[in-house]
Amino acid sequence: MLKVFMKRHHIYHTVLGLAVAALALTACSDEWDDHYKGEAIGLQEASLWEAIQRDANLSNFANVVKACGYDKALASSQVFTVFAPTNDCFSSAEAEALIQAYNAEKGKVNDNENTTIKEFLQNHIALYNHSTAQSGADSIVMMNGKYALLTPSDIGGSRLLTTNQHYGNGVLFTVGDKVDFFPNVFEYMRKDNDLDSIRSFFYNDMFYRSVFSAEESVPGGIEDGKTVYLDSVFHQQNELFGSDFMQARLNSEDSTYWMVVPTNKAWRDLIEEYSTYFNYDNTVNKRDSIAYTNTRMAIVKGTAFSRTFNADATVRDSARSTNCVLDYNRRRSSWGADSLHYYQYFNPYQTGGIFSGTTNVNCSNGVIMKADNWNFDKRETFFQTRIIEAEARGAIKEVSTVENTSKGVKEETITPRIHYVENDNAFYNIVSGNGFVEFEQAKTTINHTVTFNITNVLSNIGYDIYLVTAPALAADSNATAIQRLPTIMRCTLGYNDQEAKKQENRLVASVENNPDIVDYILLAEDFKFPVSSYGLNEDQPQVTLTVETRVTSAQQRNNTHTRTMRIDCIILKPHEQ
């Protein structure tokens, strides 16, 4: 049975505490694949490495193989197919340049990420036996994961000089041209000098690193209660491709993506602007790292497009990125309204559209769209409307209390009661989320306060802030006139400054709601928070809104106003310039 050739790190005696890299060379012998119609030539017992060494016209290729340590693999029982470029197309100077590049990266990157290995050696070697027939073609996978079309005359467009030479551990071809390395979307970023800035982000060690795979590693026993591995397998992974970030495996050869990528100039301009939106107070743990990541994710999130969801027939009307939420129920759950369409862009090819003015580069798994001018509107990506549903878990921070001296406890002056709007009610789908909280008076002789938590705000960017009240009719279509009285409220916003000191801003001193409608009360226009809470996991959110009734005893006694509040939600909406 064949074992897949991979880079392995062998861990020796635990006292040494060292891990060293070695090639996995063990496998059982493989028979010539019967389903290939090509005729095996030679059927020699020699190994592929011996055959390459013997051929003087492959000396330059052999030098690179040996310098990179692949001579051991090609001399082992592991089965390969090698497409070796001859000296006529691969000079000694080119070989020496590749060897120098290999040595320059050796020890600094994982061997499978070494440019010489990945883009040259593994681009000329495939696992298993492959052969050509007199007609037809076969798509094969090279060791670096690239797909190449093998025909009777060429491999990936490179001319075959000799074919189907079968040796003890595989098949040897010689080619008259080097097999071109065709980068995928992820790989192209580090090959284009115009994309240095985004490359440094995607290839940052914070996200792109080797990850240990216990399932594929070989355990050697237990020492001090921990498993000691004789053969440890690591894979290169990029966290930015995951569900919390791009939701796009940009390095996958089995997927097809388009990605709009800012050039260095565009990137610098965006960083200068966006970094002000992710300014965290000085007490936030790892504030610089969080700001670095969130600023750059604000640029790239929503810029990758899977062709699975963007067919030619529809993409001209609407381009849906991998971060777009397609399901309308999930949009309502995630963003508070199904009408919001973040990371989905209409008329992308029109002037000013996200695809207009880009320079397109074909890649092995899609297209890079280089953009000098950034046409993404931040209000369609990260600068989102924040809807804090009053009935949502964790939305209510606290309500007002009074001291009960006889019992020695504090008692709440109002009682929060959640109401849901029935589908036959006139306010169904008008009340946000079809739910609201009624703060019923537990103490009728005093005014009350309720404080709401507000999370994930951006800094130094304008919000219009609304308090939305619900009518009693939304819970009961037969609500009485006494139940439908208005209330008067005072609203105060709490937030941190740069030193994490709590600031208070009284947005409105007195405002009366319309009790028979869903009333959108504008509390502040173009309000800018000095520090951000975006992406923070806050036990005690730094941003709060306190709503306080301001109804006099006479107003309540005369049945003109009530101290009962019905709060639907709080909305922080991006300010329209």
Summary of the structure (lengths in Angstrom):
residues: 577
radius of gyration: 32.6
end to end distance: 66.5
largest distance: 107.5
contacts: 1762
relative contact order: 0.09
helix: 21%
strand: 34%
